[in-house]
Amino acid sequence: MHKVYTSQTVIDNHAKFIDNCTYTNDLLKNEFPEAPNTTWIYNQYNIFSYTSSSIIFYDLYQDLNKVIRDYVGDDRRIWMQAWINFLSYDEIENVLGPHGHDWDIHGYIAIDPKDTTTEFTKFAIKNEIGNIYMGPCGDDYRHRVINDGKWDGSRITIGFDCTFEENVIHSSNNKLFPIL
């Protein structure tokens, strides 16, 4: 079963989040110049490491820890990878077309979702600023993002996956963060 939470931190600091995400996206593009966007290199970094000294991202990380704990419903060990999706109108279909996640839990945080909907196999979610979606992975939770209308600028979300598995090996040693 999926759940949608609301981050008051994102709502109250919306403009600051856009500025922080734009700056971080530029940093990542400079560090990974071969990547067409920061979504394609999601397995090379954790957005919370690049924003570790930001007060609003600190507060968002605390919100996310609470949301994940509420969703899971117990205190087992959990690790999370998280990345930024910073995409133009024309990139949405190619980058966030039908796909799934091979983890225990998947979610996303709507920072500046523009006029989009995330369509899952059996349901859809109209994206709104501050939404935090969480759900299991698997065929019933494959999804894609669709544009509901024309918009300008960049659609900004933070995607994340969680695992209960320990000692997961990744290509980057700063990829998985513990949920406390």
Secondary structure, 3 states (H helix, E strand, C coil): CCEEEECHHHHHCHHHHHHHHHHHHHHHHHHCCCCCCCCCCHHHCCHHHHCCCCHHHHHHHHHHHHHHHHHHCCCCCEEEEEEEEEECHHHHHHHCCCECCCCCEEEEEEEECCCEEEEECCCEEECCCCEEEEEECCHHHCEEEEECCCCCCCEEEEEEEEECCCCCCCCCCCCCEEEC
